Amino acid sequence: MIRSAAPTPEIRPRSRSISRRNWLASIAGTAGLALAPRFTAATPAASASRPAPFINHCHIAAKKFGRDTSGRPHVGTVGDLQETLADAGVAGAVVFAPFVAQEGRDPNEWLVHTLASHPNLVGFAAIDPKHPDAARRVRDCAAMKLKGIKIHPPVMKTALNDPACRPFFAAAEELRLPVVCHTGAHGWYLKHYLPLLLDDIARDHPKLPILIEHVGGMALFDQALSVLMNHKQTTYAGYTMETGPTGRFPESGLRAEQIRTLRDVAGPARIVYGHGYPWNSDNRRALRDDLAEIRAWGLPAEETDLVLGGNLRRLIGG
């Protein structure tokens, strides 16, 4: 939930002697980025029969940022994220590219290089759907082995129903790249990013996986739920920052009865837990609290495992 954005710089091959596709693939190859999360000996151990959680919705940058007030010096960096995951016994995470350039690099290219030595982290691109080159950027990011795309309409100032976005969604559907879309009140014109607008996108692109992040928040929950009910095969509830006392944005939260409704209507096979790192006042405590809350839902063990990583692994091919 980074609060500022800038147009993504165009990625250009460094040499005309090789094709753009080969050059992009070489970035991923040199970086050693995996097609799916590889869990190594350093990964927190799970029980013999239960997988360790694998979580969604983490942001990183080159320098400290976020809302954490715990005093840790490098909050928002990949190193602090790894320590946060290890503290809670989490195996890995999906990490979003920043919305602005990092260390002089295009954000998506920077993410590929940053995650090269972190095989338990899986990168998702950040792309503005209305950008004239958005469809090409989708293909470029797929060539770099990024496994999905995060869009944030109010930060990107992008209306979901803008016709300029159509090539972006078509390209993501063609490549079966999950699109994670922020929903919920976030300070821009609500009419441009109401969750209900995702109904048209899901209908126009029936093979496109869509994660409805924050499930609309408490104010727009019913709209998000209606889309989940209308598109049972391709839409998922992004259960990110919905509860807990650890300094969450109130507009992202859900009431207890909404959480029960979500469990009953969407079901555990379509709920994907996300942490919202580093936008918690204490990220480590928030992660531990979230895991405890979901484990206390009273679901069978195998359904809890779906919410805490099984659904996400399936979406990214892991």
C-alpha positions in Angstrom: 0.0 0.0 0.0 2.7 2.4 -1.0 1.2 5.9 -1.1 3.0 7.5 -4.1 3.5 6.5 -7.7 5.3 7.5 -10.8 5.2 6.2 -14.4 7.3 3.1 -14.8 10.4 3.9 -16.9 10.5 2.0 -20.2 12.7 -1.1 -20.1 15.1 -1.1 -23.1 17.5 -3.8 -24.3 21.1 -2.9 -23.7 22.2 -4.1 -27.1 20.5 -4.4 -30.5 22.5 -7.5 -31.2 20.1 -9.7 -29.2 16.4 -9.8 -29.2 14.3 -8.1 -26.6 12.8 -11.4 -25.5 16.2 -13.0 -25.1 17.5 -10.0 -23.2 14.6 -10.1 -20.8 15.0 -13.8 -20.3 18.7 -13.3 -19.6 17.8 -11.0 -16.7 15.8 -13.7 -15.1 18.4 -16.3 -15.9 21.3 -14.3 -14.6 19.3 -13.5 -11.5 18.4 -17.1 -11.0 14.7 -16.3 -10.6 12.6 -19.4 -10.3 9.3 -20.1 -12.1 7.9 -21.0 -8.7 9.0 -20.7 -5.1 11.9 -23.1 -4.2 11.9 -24.0 -0.5 15.4 -24.5 0.7 17.0 -25.8 3.9 16.8 -22.2 5.2 13.0 -22.3 4.9 11.2 -22.5 8.3 10.3 -26.1 8.9 6.7 -27.4 8.7 5.4 -30.5 10.3 5.7 -33.8 8.4 2.1 -33.5 7.1 1.5 -29.8 7.1 3.1 -27.2 4.8 4.5 -24.0 6.2 2.5 -20.9 5.2 3.3 -19.1 2.0 1.8 -15.6 2.1 0.7 -12.9 -0.3 1.0 -9.1 -0.5 4.4 -8.0 0.7 6.0 -4.8 -0.5 9.8 -4.1 -0.5 12.0 -1.2 -1.5 15.7 -0.4 -1.5 15.4 1.7 1.7 13.4 1.7 4.8 9.7 2.6 4.5 6.3 1.6 5.9 4.4 2.2 9.1 6.3 -0.1 11.5 7.0 1.8 14.8 8.9 -1.1 16.5 12.3 0.5 16.0 13.8 -2.1 13.6 16.2 -0.2 11.4 15.5 -1.8 8.0 11.8 -2.2 7.8 10.6 -2.4 4.2 13.7 -4.1 2.8 14.1 -7.7 1.7 16.3 -8.5 4.7 13.7 -7.3 7.2 10.9 -9.1 5.3 12.9 -12.4 5.5 13.4 -11.9 9.3 9.7 -11.2 9.7 8.7 -14.4 7.8 11.2 -16.5 9.8 9.9 -15.1 13.1 6.4 -16.5 12.3 7.5 -19.8 10.7 6.4 -18.7 7.2 8.1 -20.4 4.2 8.0 -17.6 1.7 5.9 -14.9 0.1 4.8 -13.1 -3.0 6.5 -9.7 -3.2 5.3 -6.8 -5.3 7.5 -4.5 -7.3 7.6 -0.9 -6.0 5.6 1.7 -7.9 8.7 3.9 -8.4 12.2 3.3 -9.6 14.7 1.9 -7.1 18.5 2.6 -7.2 18.2 3.9 -10.8 16.4 0.8 -12.0 13.0 0.1 -13.5 11.0 -1.2 -10.5 10.2 -4.6 -12.1 13.8 -5.2 -13.2 15.0 -4.1 -9.7 12.7 -6.7 -8.1 14.1 -9.5 -10.3 17.6 -8.7 -9.3 16.8 -8.2 -5.7 15.0 -11.6 -5.3 17.8 -13.5 -7.1 19.3 -14.6 -3.9 16.0 -15.2 -2.1 14.5 -18.3 -3.8 11.6 -18.5 -1.3 10.2 -15.1 -2.5 8.2 -14.8 -5.7 8.0 -11.6 -7.6 4.9 -9.9 -9.0 5.2 -6.9 -11.3 3.7 -3.5 -10.8 2.2 -2.2 -14.1 -0.2 0.7 -14.7 -3.0 -0.8 -16.9 -3.7 2.4 -18.7 -0.1 2.9 -19.9 0.1 2.8 -23.7 2.8 0.1 -23.4 1.1 -1.9 -20.7 0.5 -5.0 -22.8 4.2 -5.1 -23.8 5.2 -4.6 -20.2 3.1 -7.6 -19.2 4.9 -9.8 -21.7 8.3 -8.4 -20.7 7.6 -9.2 -17.1 6.5 -12.7 -17.9 9.8 -13.1 -19.8 11.6 -12.0 -16.7 9.8 -14.8 -14.8 7.6 -12.5 -12.7 4.5 -14.6 -11.8 1.7 -12.1 -11.5 0.9 -8.3 -11.5 -0.2 -5.9 -8.8 -2.4 -3.0 -9.8 -3.4 -0.2 -7.4 -6.0 2.0 -9.2 -6.1 4.9 -6.7 -2.3 5.2 -6.5 -1.9 4.8 -10.2 -4.9 7.1 -10.9 -6.3 4.5 -13.2 -10.0 3.9 -13.7 -10.7 0.2 -14.0 -13.3 0.7 -16.8 -11.0 3.0 -18.9 -10.9 1.4 -22.4 -7.1 2.1 -22.4 -6.8 -0.7 -19.9 -8.2 -3.4 -22.2 -4.9 -4.5 -23.8 -3.3 -4.9 -20.4 -6.0 -7.3 -19.2 -6.0 -9.2 -22.5 -2.3 -9.7 -22.3 -2.5 -10.9 -18.6 -5.3 -13.3 -19.6 -3.3 -14.6 -22.5 -0.4 -15.4 -20.2 -2.6 -16.5 -17.3 -0.9 -14.1 -15.0 -2.9 -13.4 -11.8 -3.8 -9.8 -11.4 -3.9 -8.5 -7.8 -6.2 -5.5 -7.6 -6.4 -3.2 -4.6 -10.0 -2.4 -3.5 -11.4 -0.4 -0.7 -11.6 3.3 0.0 -8.1 4.8 -0.6 -8.6 8.5 -1.2 -9.3 8.8 -4.9 -12.6 8.9 -6.8 -14.4 5.7 -5.7 -16.4 5.5 -8.9 -13.1 4.7 -10.8 -12.2 1.6 -8.7 -15.4 0.3 -7.2 -15.0 -3.5 -6.8 -18.1 -4.0 -8.9 -16.1 -2.8 -11.9 -14.1 -6.0 -11.7 -17.3 -7.9 -12.8 -17.0 -6.6 -16.3 -13.3 -7.4 -16.4 -13.9 -10.9 -15.2 -16.7 -11.4 -17.7 -14.6 -10.0 -20.6 -11.6 -12.1 -19.6 -12.9 -15.4 -18.4 -9.5 -17.0 -18.1 -7.9 -14.2 -16.1 -7.3 -15.0 -12.4 -8.2 -11.9 -10.3 -7.4 -11.4 -6.6 -9.7 -8.8 -5.0 -7.4 -7.4 -2.4 -8.9 -6.3 1.0 -12.3 -7.7 -0.4 -13.4 -4.1 -0.8 -12.9 -3.2 2.9 -15.9 -3.0 5.2 -17.5 -0.2 3.2 -17.5 -2.0 -0.2 -17.5 -5.6 1.0 -20.8 -6.4 -0.6 -19.6 -5.3 -4.0 -16.5 -7.5 -3.8 -18.6 -10.4 -2.5 -21.0 -10.1 -5.5 -18.1 -10.3 -7.9 -16.8 -13.4 -6.1 -20.3 -15.0 -6.3 -20.6 -14.1 -10.0 -17.2 -15.5 -11.1 -16.5 -18.6 -9.0 -13.8 -20.0 -11.3 -11.5 -17.0 -11.6 -11.9 -14.6 -8.7 -10.3 -14.9 -5.3 -10.7 -13.0 -2.0 -7.4 -11.3 -1.0 -7.7 -11.5 2.8 -5.1 -8.8 3.5 -5.1 -6.6 6.6 -8.7 -7.4 7.4 -8.4 -7.8 11.1 -6.1 -7.6 14.1 -5.0 -4.9 16.6 -1.6 -4.2 15.1 -2.1 -0.8 13.5 -4.1 -1.6 10.4 -5.7 0.9 8.1 -9.4 0.9 9.3 -10.7 1.2 5.7 -9.1 -2.2 4.9 -10.7 -4.0 7.8 -13.8 -6.3 7.8 -16.4 -6.7 10.5 -16.6 -10.1 12.2 -19.9 -10.9 10.4 -18.4 -10.0 7.1 -15.5 -12.4 7.7 -17.9 -15.1 8.6 -19.9 -14.4 5.4 -16.7 -14.5 3.3 -15.8 -17.9 4.7 -19.3 -19.2 4.0 -19.8 -17.8 0.6 -16.4 -17.8 -1.1 -15.1 -20.7 0.9 -11.5 -21.5 1.9 -10.6 -22.7 -1.6 -10.9 -19.0 -2.8 -9.4 -17.1 0.1 -5.7 -16.0 -0.2 -4.1 -14.6 3.0 -1.8 -11.6 2.6 0.1 -9.7 5.2 0.4 -6.1 3.9 4.1 -5.9 4.8 5.4 -3.3 5.8 2.2 -1.3 6.4 1.5 -2.5 9.9 2.6 -0.7 13.1 4.4 -3.9 14.2 4.8 -6.2 11.2 6.1 -9.2 13.1 3.3 -9.1 15.6 0.7 -8.6 12.9 1.9 -11.7 11.0 1.8 -13.8 14.1 -1.6 -12.5 15.0 -3.0 -13.0 11.5 -1.9 -16.6 11.4 -3.3 -17.3 14.8 -6.6 -15.8 13.8 -7.0 -17.8 10.7 -6.0 -21.0 12.5 -8.7 -20.3 15.0 -11.5 -20.2 12.3 -12.2 -23.8 13.1 -11.6 -25.0 9.6 -10.3 -28.5 8.9 -6.5 -28.5 8.7 -6.4 -29.0 4.9 -8.7 -26.0 4.4 -6.6 -23.8 6.7 -3.6 -24.8 4.6 -5.4 -23.6 1.4 -6.0 -20.1 2.9 -2.4 -19.9 4.2 -0.7 -20.7 1.0 -2.2 -23.6 -0.9 -4.4 -21.4 -3.0 -1.6 -19.0 -3.7 0.8 -21.7 -4.7 -1.8 -23.1 -7.1 -2.3 -19.7 -8.7 1.4 -19.1 -9.4 2.1 -22.7 -10.5 3.9 -23.7 -7.3 
